[in-house]
């Protein structure tokens, strides 16, 4: 599999990905999807949802081989978390 080259600056890449997620995808996802990954092609707006980053990206690339992929975790500001984690009290 060939690795695609980025066609946008990091800032524009993030802005485009976040805009597509907030305006087109977020209204469609449900609470049952919380914690899953959304892989978004920032050029076409096409997306795939899966519990696995790799599975979502592979499915998206199967339909859009030259996709510029932005990844979002539903219900979180972060895709991954590093370091210590504190539990929330309910």
C-alpha positions, 0 to 999 in steps of 0.5 A: 500500500502506497502512502499518500502525501499530504496536500494541506498544511497541518492547520488546514488539514485539522480545520477541514477535518473538524469542520466536516465532522462538526457540520456533517457527521456529528449530527448523524452519530448517536450515543451508541457510537460514543468512543468509536472512531470516525475516519474522514476524507477531508476532500470528499467528506466521505467517512467510515465509523468503526471501533478500530482506527485501522478498520475505519481507515482501510474501509475509507481507503477502499472506496477513496484510495487517495483519501486525505484522512482525518480521525476523530473519536466520537464524544471526545476531544482526543483520539488517544490519551497518553499518560496517567488517567484519572477516573471521573466520579459520577 
